Amino acid sequence: MNIDKDLVAAMAAPLVLAILNDGESYGYAILKRVRELSAGELEWTDGMLYPLLHRLDRLGHVEAEWGLSPEGRRRRNYRITDAGRAQLVEQRRQWATATRTLSGIWGLAAPGGLPGGIAVAGA
């Protein structure tokens, strides 16, 4: 499935913050976790993730520090801050409202479709 880039961009920060809320991580592991959580439907690239991590760092939502992998290679580890946790709580509230609103209107549809006879793939 090809997910609209605006939707991917909108969910990127809360998704990364939620992943880091589970524990410190690094770029490749975050990319892998996104892939796992989306059952392979979201395939983020380094070019998408690292600018987001740098922005979250500038905003004070994450902290980064250099460390070593088990193999001895340098890698940058990221962890969520208290400000990032507060932002995550706010993002969860906003997404819950958006999800509830969309579910409310889509719930009016017949099983497997949207109002007006628009079919939903996989339904």
DAZI-V493956 format. One record per pair of residues at least 4 apart in sequence whose C-alpha atoms are under 7 Angstrom apart, sorted by the first residue. I is the first residue (numbers start at 0). J is the second residue. Records with the same first field share a line. If there is no record, write none. Layout:
BEGIN
I->J, J
END
This chain:
BEGIN
0->40
2->7
3->7
4->8
5->9
6->10
7->11
10->14
11->15
12->16
13->17, 87, 90
14->18
15->19
16->20, 79, 83, 87
17->21, 87
19->23, 24, 78, 79
20->79
22->78
23->76, 77, 78
24->28, 29, 76, 77, 78
25->29, 75, 76, 77
26->30
27->31
28->32
29->33
30->34, 43
31->35
32->36
33->37, 41
34->38, 39, 40, 41, 42
35->39
37->41
43->47, 48
44->48
45->49
46->50
47->51
48->52
49->53
50->54
51->55
52->56
53->57
54->58
55->59, 60, 61
56->60, 61, 62
59->82, 83
60->79, 80, 82, 83
61->77, 78, 79, 80, 83
62->77, 78, 79, 80
63->75, 76, 77, 78
64->75, 76, 77
65->73, 74, 75, 76
66->73, 74, 75, 76
67->71, 72, 73, 74
68->72, 73, 74
79->83, 84
80->84
81->85
82->86
83->87
84->88
85->89
86->90
87->91
88->92
89->93
90->94
91->95
92->96
93->97
94->98
95->99
96->100
97->101
98->102
99->103
100->104
101->105
102->106
103->107
105->113
108->112, 113, 114
109->113
111->118, 119, 122
112->116, 117, 118, 119
113->117, 118, 119
END
